[in-house]
């Protein structure tokens, strides 16, 4: 009887230890420095490959996808620049700075002036994608990822990934391009 209780206690403790050891939360970690391309954590590569319909070996820029993971779901806040709320140009400004080591102007109206226009099929990770919402030219911006997807700060759903050709977005698509040298541009934050 005592041996049976002791065996059950040992078994219970073993199961609890195993459960506690497996409950480590996965957290995106920004490795390297801005401008570095570092290998992504496995769970990050798996998650974003599935979202964008690519192979996980196609997710190569760990800093980019870790940045997105850390900001994903952050609510939209006009002129916001932190995890309590961020607007579209603020997200783009921070992403380009922290991932690619590129300093952009802070607002969308000025960010449009630092791109070299590209056709949609030429877009690469880090390129800017602009939209004309509410009849206003270049009133929204996102960052192109791959396979037709971009990350942006939605006014309704916060920071998220969408397909460029999603009908609710694509009808407002205006222009896209790669960032050119911003050295001579007034950056007015």
VOTORLO-298821 format. One record per residue (C-alpha): x, y, z; residue in one letter; residue number from 1. Coordinates in steps of 0.25 Angstrom, whole numbers, plus 5000, padded with zeros to 4 digits. Layout:
<nodes>
x, y, z, residuo, num
X, Y, Z, A, NUM
...
</nodes>
This chain:
<nodes>
x, y, z, residuo, num
5000, 5000, 5000, X, 1
5011, 5010, 5004, X, 2
5019, 5005, 4992, X, 3
5007, 5008, 4983, X, 4
5005, 5022, 4988, X, 5
5020, 5025, 4987, X, 6
5020, 5020, 4972, X, 7
5008, 5028, 4969, X, 8
5015, 5041, 4975, X, 9
5027, 5038, 4967, X, 10
5019, 5037, 4955, X, 11
5011, 5049, 4958, X, 12
5024, 5057, 4960, X, 13
5030, 5052, 4947, X, 14
5018, 5056, 4939, X, 15
5017, 5070, 4946, X, 16
5032, 5072, 4943, X, 17
5030, 5068, 4928, X, 18
5018, 5077, 4927, X, 19
5026, 5089, 4933, X, 20
5038, 5087, 4924, X, 21
5029, 5087, 4912, X, 22
5022, 5099, 4915, X, 23
5033, 5109, 4912, X, 24
5026, 5120, 4904, X, 25
5032, 5123, 4890, X, 26
5037, 5137, 4888, X, 27
5042, 5144, 4876, X, 28
5056, 5149, 4879, X, 29
5063, 5160, 4870, X, 30
5077, 5155, 4868, X, 31
5088, 5162, 4860, X, 32
5088, 5177, 4857, X, 33
5079, 5185, 4848, X, 34
5083, 5182, 4834, X, 35
5088, 5168, 4837, X, 36
5080, 5156, 4831, X, 37
5080, 5145, 4842, X, 38
5074, 5131, 4842, X, 39
5059, 5132, 4847, X, 40
5055, 5123, 4859, X, 41
5048, 5110, 4855, X, 42
5035, 5114, 4860, X, 43
5035, 5127, 4853, X, 44
5039, 5122, 4840, X, 45
5028, 5111, 4841, X, 46
5017, 5121, 4845, X, 47
5020, 5132, 4834, X, 48
5023, 5121, 4823, X, 49
5009, 5116, 4826, X, 50
5002, 5129, 4826, X, 51
5009, 5133, 4813, X, 52
5008, 5120, 4806, X, 53
5023, 5118, 4804, X, 54
5033, 5108, 4809, X, 55
5039, 5110, 4822, X, 56
5053, 5111, 4816, X, 57
5048, 5123, 4808, X, 58
5047, 5131, 4821, X, 59
5061, 5135, 4822, X, 60
5061, 5149, 4829, X, 61
5060, 5146, 4844, X, 62
5060, 5160, 4848, X, 63
5048, 5164, 4839, X, 64
5039, 5153, 4843, X, 65
5043, 5154, 4858, X, 66
5040, 5169, 4857, X, 67
5026, 5165, 4851, X, 68
5024, 5155, 4862, X, 69
5027, 5165, 4873, X, 70
5017, 5175, 4867, X, 71
5006, 5166, 4861, X, 72
4993, 5170, 4867, X, 73
4998, 5184, 4872, X, 74
4985, 5193, 4871, X, 75
4985, 5205, 4861, X, 76
4987, 5218, 4867, X, 77
4989, 5231, 4859, X, 78
5003, 5236, 4861, X, 79
5006, 5225, 4870, X, 80
5020, 5219, 4871, X, 81
5020, 5208, 4881, X, 82
5013, 5195, 4885, X, 83
5001, 5202, 4891, X, 84
4998, 5207, 4877, X, 85
5004, 5210, 4864, X, 86
5000, 5216, 4851, X, 87
5004, 5211, 4837, X, 88
5015, 5220, 4834, X, 89
5020, 5218, 4848, X, 90
5021, 5203, 4847, X, 91
5028, 5205, 4833, X, 92
5038, 5215, 4839, X, 93
5041, 5206, 4851, X, 94
5042, 5193, 4843, X, 95
5051, 5199, 4832, X, 96
5060, 5205, 4843, X, 97
5061, 5193, 4853, X, 98
5061, 5182, 4842, X, 99
5068, 5188, 4830, X, 100
5076, 5200, 4836, X, 101
5069, 5210, 4827, X, 102
5064, 5223, 4833, X, 103
5051, 5228, 4826, X, 104
5043, 5240, 4828, X, 105
5032, 5238, 4838, X, 106
5020, 5241, 4830, X, 107
5014, 5234, 4818, X, 108
5014, 5247, 4810, X, 109
5029, 5248, 4811, X, 110
5031, 5233, 4810, X, 111
5026, 5233, 4796, X, 112
5037, 5242, 4792, X, 113
5048, 5232, 4795, X, 114
5044, 5220, 4786, X, 115
5048, 5216, 4773, X, 116
5036, 5211, 4766, X, 117
5034, 5197, 4763, X, 118
5024, 5188, 4756, X, 119
5017, 5179, 4765, X, 120
5024, 5166, 4760, X, 121
5037, 5172, 4763, X, 122
5035, 5175, 4778, X, 123
5044, 5169, 4789, X, 124
5044, 5168, 4804, X, 125
5045, 5182, 4810, X, 126
5039, 5190, 4798, X, 127
5028, 5200, 4801, X, 128
5014, 5198, 4796, X, 129
5005, 5210, 4796, X, 130
4990, 5212, 4796, X, 131
4980, 5223, 4793, X, 132
4969, 5222, 4804, X, 133
4958, 5231, 4806, X, 134
4961, 5238, 4792, X, 135
4974, 5243, 4798, X, 136
4987, 5240, 4790, X, 137
4997, 5231, 4797, X, 138
4989, 5232, 4810, X, 139
4994, 5218, 4814, X, 140
5007, 5210, 4814, X, 141
5011, 5195, 4817, X, 142
5024, 5187, 4815, X, 143
5024, 5176, 4804, X, 144
5028, 5162, 4809, X, 145
5028, 5152, 4799, X, 146
5018, 5143, 4790, X, 147
5009, 5155, 4789, X, 148
5008, 5158, 4804, X, 149
5010, 5171, 4812, X, 150
5010, 5175, 4826, X, 151
5003, 5188, 4830, X, 152
4996, 5195, 4842, X, 153
4981, 5193, 4839, X, 154
4972, 5204, 4845, X, 155
4962, 5193, 4849, X, 156
4971, 5181, 4852, X, 157
4984, 5187, 4856, X, 158
4997, 5181, 4851, X, 159
4995, 5169, 4842, X, 160
4999, 5162, 4829, X, 161
4990, 5163, 4817, X, 162
4990, 5159, 4802, X, 163
4993, 5171, 4793, X, 164
4982, 5165, 4784, X, 165
4972, 5164, 4794, X, 166
4960, 5172, 4788, X, 167
4958, 5181, 4800, X, 168
4973, 5186, 4799, X, 169
4976, 5184, 4784, X, 170
4965, 5194, 4779, X, 171
4973, 5205, 4787, X, 172
4987, 5200, 4782, X, 173
4994, 5212, 4777, X, 174
5009, 5210, 4776, X, 175
5021, 5202, 4781, X, 176
5036, 5202, 4780, X, 177
5049, 5200, 4787, X, 178
5055, 5210, 4796, X, 179
5066, 5219, 4790, X, 180
5077, 5227, 4797, X, 181
5070, 5236, 4808, X, 182
5082, 5244, 4811, X, 183
5077, 5257, 4805, X, 184
5063, 5256, 4809, X, 185
5058, 5264, 4821, X, 186
5053, 5253, 4831, X, 187
5044, 5262, 4839, X, 188
5040, 5252, 4850, X, 189
</nodes>
